[in-house]
Amino acid sequence: MRTELVFYAGTAGAWLGLAFGGWQLLRHNQAGATQGLLLSAAFIALLLLRNSRVIGDIWWSALSGVALLAVIGVLLTR
């Protein structure tokens, strides 16, 4: 139960970091977007240190979030 709680809390933190970074990117605040991505990376690192068996789920979640931010970034720079 405790492992699942850490996983869900860490995943939520990672997604919140990506959401914050995307919101800052939409506001054309590059420093804020970088902070959001660093926050997300910190939660992902925490999850990787705590739960080695869920690495696959975390990486796919992180990659999909980073891909979404990249698409938003490309669309905004056009």
GROMACS elastic network, one bead per residue, 0.5 to 0.9 nm:
[ bonds ]
;  ai    aj funct       b0    kb
    1     4     6  0.52239   500
    1     5     6  0.62916   500
    1     6     6  0.88072   500
    2     5     6  0.50394   500
    2     6     6  0.62881   500
    2     7     6  0.86064   500
    3     6     6  0.52034   500
    3     7     6  0.61884   500
    3     8     6  0.87240   500
    3    50     6  0.81299   500
    3    51     6  0.74204   500
    4     8     6  0.61213   500
    4     9     6  0.84751   500
    5     8     6  0.52229   500
    5     9     6  0.60071   500
    5    10     6  0.83531   500
    6     9     6  0.51747   500
    6    10     6  0.58656   500
    6    11     6  0.83599   500
    6    47     6  0.74460   500
    6    50     6  0.79313   500
    6    51     6  0.85235   500
    7    10     6  0.52064   500
    7    11     6  0.59964   500
    7    12     6  0.85009   500
    7    47     6  0.64887   500
    7    50     6  0.84535   500
    7    51     6  0.75529   500
    7    54     6  0.81488   500
    8    11     6  0.51032   500
    8    12     6  0.60396   500
    8    13     6  0.85104   500
    9    12     6  0.51269   500
    9    13     6  0.61356   500
    9    14     6  0.86243   500
    9    43     6  0.89031   500
   10    13     6  0.50042   500
   10    14     6  0.61300   500
   10    15     6  0.86382   500
   10    43     6  0.54738   500
   10    44     6  0.68233   500
   10    46     6  0.72007   500
   10    47     6  0.59743   500
   11    14     6  0.50390   500
   11    15     6  0.62119   500
   11    16     6  0.85355   500
   11    40     6  0.88975   500
   11    43     6  0.73025   500
   11    44     6  0.73373   500
   11    47     6  0.78301   500
   11    58     6  0.73320   500
   11    61     6  0.82343   500
   12    15     6  0.51553   500
   12    16     6  0.60573   500
   12    17     6  0.85533   500
   12    43     6  0.87440   500
   13    16     6  0.50177   500
   13    17     6  0.61227   500
   13    18     6  0.86412   500
   13    39     6  0.79812   500
   13    40     6  0.66337   500
   13    42     6  0.89683   500
   13    43     6  0.60042   500
   13    44     6  0.84113   500
   14    17     6  0.51158   500
   14    18     6  0.63331   500
   14    19     6  0.86534   500
   14    37     6  0.85804   500
   14    39     6  0.70842   500
   14    41     6  0.69167   500
   14    42     6  0.77735   500
   14    43     6  0.52881   500
   14    44     6  0.61558   500
   14    61     6  0.88536   500
   14    62     6  0.76278   500
   15    18     6  0.50027   500
   15    19     6  0.60375   500
   15    20     6  0.85011   500
   15    40     6  0.67394   500
   15    61     6  0.83839   500
   15    62     6  0.80303   500
   15    65     6  0.74200   500
   16    20     6  0.60153   500
   16    21     6  0.84466   500
   16    36     6  0.80756   500
   16    39     6  0.85230   500
   16    40     6  0.72331   500
   17    20     6  0.51158   500
   17    21     6  0.61120   500
   17    22     6  0.85762   500
   17    35     6  0.80892   500
   17    37     6  0.59923   500
   17    38     6  0.76029   500
   17    39     6  0.52312   500
   17    41     6  0.81067   500
   17    43     6  0.83787   500
   18    21     6  0.50071   500
   18    22     6  0.60826   500
   18    23     6  0.85415   500
   18    33     6  0.84088   500
   18    36     6  0.57943   500
   18    37     6  0.58016   500
   18    38     6  0.89053   500
   18    39     6  0.79724   500
   18    40     6  0.58801   500
   18    41     6  0.89981   500
   18    62     6  0.85744   500
   18    65     6  0.64546   500
   18    66     6  0.74748   500
   18    69     6  0.76889   500
   19    22     6  0.50603   500
   19    23     6  0.60943   500
   19    24     6  0.85694   500
   19    36     6  0.74693   500
   19    37     6  0.89279   500
   19    65     6  0.85068   500
   19    69     6  0.87409   500
   20    23     6  0.50813   500
   20    24     6  0.61619   500
   20    25     6  0.84912   500
   20    32     6  0.78881   500
   20    33     6  0.70406   500
   20    35     6  0.84116   500
   20    36     6  0.52670   500
   20    37     6  0.81369   500
   21    24     6  0.51455   500
   21    25     6  0.60623   500
   21    26     6  0.86497   500
   21    29     6  0.89901   500
   21    30     6  0.86594   500
   21    32     6  0.62978   500
   21    34     6  0.65274   500
   21    35     6  0.67820   500
   21    37     6  0.57363   500
   21    38     6  0.88212   500
   21    39     6  0.87977   500
   21    40     6  0.87094   500
   21    69     6  0.79426   500
   22    26     6  0.61852   500
   22    27     6  0.86488   500
   22    33     6  0.63278   500
   22    36     6  0.77427   500
   22    37     6  0.87239   500
   22    68     6  0.85758   500
   22    69     6  0.59106   500
   22    72     6  0.76119   500
   22    73     6  0.84240   500
   23    26     6  0.51013   500
   23    27     6  0.64233   500
   23    28     6  0.87902   500
   23    29     6  0.87914   500
   23    32     6  0.86331   500
   23    33     6  0.74947   500
   23    36     6  0.89772   500
   24    28     6  0.63008   500
   24    29     6  0.51817   500
   24    30     6  0.69948   500
   24    31     6  0.81274   500
   24    32     6  0.53175   500
   24    34     6  0.86825   500
   24    36     6  0.79804   500
   25    29     6  0.55450   500
   25    30     6  0.61227   500
   25    31     6  0.88094   500
   25    32     6  0.73696   500
   25    33     6  0.52962   500
   25    34     6  0.87674   500
   25    69     6  0.82398   500
   25    72     6  0.80305   500
   25    73     6  0.69934   500
   25    76     6  0.84640   500
   26    29     6  0.75187   500
   26    33     6  0.88412   500
   26    72     6  0.78633   500
   26    73     6  0.80421   500
   26    76     6  0.74323   500
   27    30     6  0.85700   500
   28    32     6  0.87670   500
   28    33     6  0.84432   500
   28    76     6  0.85661   500
   29    32     6  0.53864   500
   29    33     6  0.62929   500
   29    34     6  0.87570   500
   30    33     6  0.50358   500
   30    34     6  0.61791   500
   30    35     6  0.86500   500
   31    34     6  0.51172   500
   31    35     6  0.62721   500
   31    36     6  0.87498   500
   32    36     6  0.62287   500
   32    37     6  0.86898   500
   33    36     6  0.51003   500
   33    37     6  0.63077   500
   33    38     6  0.86380   500
   34    37     6  0.51356   500
   34    38     6  0.61294   500
   34    39     6  0.85560   500
   35    38     6  0.50380   500
   35    39     6  0.60714   500
   35    40     6  0.85631   500
   36    39     6  0.50545   500
   36    40     6  0.61996   500
   36    41     6  0.85897   500
   37    40     6  0.50218   500
   37    41     6  0.60952   500
   37    42     6  0.85823   500
   37    66     6  0.84602   500
   38    42     6  0.61145   500
   38    43     6  0.87445   500
   39    42     6  0.50925   500
   39    43     6  0.64806   500
   39    44     6  0.87268   500
   40    43     6  0.52713   500
   40    44     6  0.62484   500
   40    45     6  0.86333   500
   40    62     6  0.83145   500
   41    45     6  0.60443   500
   41    46     6  0.85283   500
   41    62     6  0.84925   500
   42    45     6  0.50744   500
   42    46     6  0.61781   500
   42    47     6  0.86767   500
   43    47     6  0.62292   500
   43    48     6  0.86003   500
   44    47     6  0.50680   500
   44    48     6  0.61394   500
   44    49     6  0.86324   500
   44    58     6  0.69429   500
   44    59     6  0.83202   500
   44    62     6  0.78108   500
   45    49     6  0.61759   500
   45    50     6  0.86179   500
   46    49     6  0.52008   500
   46    50     6  0.62121   500
   46    51     6  0.85354   500
   47    50     6  0.50836   500
   47    51     6  0.57293   500
   47    52     6  0.78589   500
   47    54     6  0.82218   500
   47    55     6  0.80460   500
   47    58     6  0.78557   500
   48    51     6  0.54728   500
   48    52     6  0.56234   500
   48    53     6  0.85617   500
   48    54     6  0.77138   500
   48    55     6  0.62234   500
   48    58     6  0.80145   500
   49    52     6  0.66752   500
   51    54     6  0.59134   500
   51    55     6  0.72613   500
   52    55     6  0.56293   500
   52    56     6  0.89921   500
   53    56     6  0.76904   500
   53    57     6  0.89234   500
   54    57     6  0.54593   500
   54    58     6  0.63806   500
   54    59     6  0.87414   500
   55    58     6  0.51814   500
   55    59     6  0.60680   500
   55    60     6  0.86155   500
   56    59     6  0.52662   500
   56    60     6  0.62400   500
   56    61     6  0.85744   500
   57    60     6  0.53345   500
   57    61     6  0.61380   500
   57    62     6  0.85776   500
   58    61     6  0.50809   500
   58    62     6  0.60015   500
   58    63     6  0.84490   500
   59    62     6  0.50454   500
   59    63     6  0.59149   500
   59    64     6  0.84510   500
   60    63     6  0.51125   500
   60    64     6  0.60999   500
   60    65     6  0.85819   500
   61    64     6  0.53056   500
   61    65     6  0.63005   500
   61    66     6  0.87259   500
   62    65     6  0.51204   500
   62    66     6  0.61089   500
   62    67     6  0.84696   500
   63    66     6  0.51114   500
   63    67     6  0.59709   500
   63    68     6  0.85007   500
   64    67     6  0.50705   500
   64    68     6  0.61850   500
   64    69     6  0.87317   500
   65    68     6  0.50695   500
   65    69     6  0.63218   500
   65    70     6  0.86406   500
   66    69     6  0.50382   500
   66    70     6  0.60980   500
   66    71     6  0.86459   500
   67    71     6  0.62322   500
   67    72     6  0.86544   500
   68    71     6  0.51947   500
   68    72     6  0.62919   500
   68    73     6  0.85968   500
   69    72     6  0.50585   500
   69    73     6  0.60229   500
   69    74     6  0.85975   500
   70    74     6  0.61477   500
   70    75     6  0.85757   500
   71    74     6  0.51587   500
   71    75     6  0.61798   500
   71    76     6  0.86157   500
   72    75     6  0.51321   500
   72    76     6  0.61442   500
   72    77     6  0.87093   500
   73    76     6  0.51563   500
   73    77     6  0.62610   500
   73    78     6  0.89252   500
   74    77     6  0.53086   500
   74    78     6  0.66105   500
   75    78     6  0.56113   500
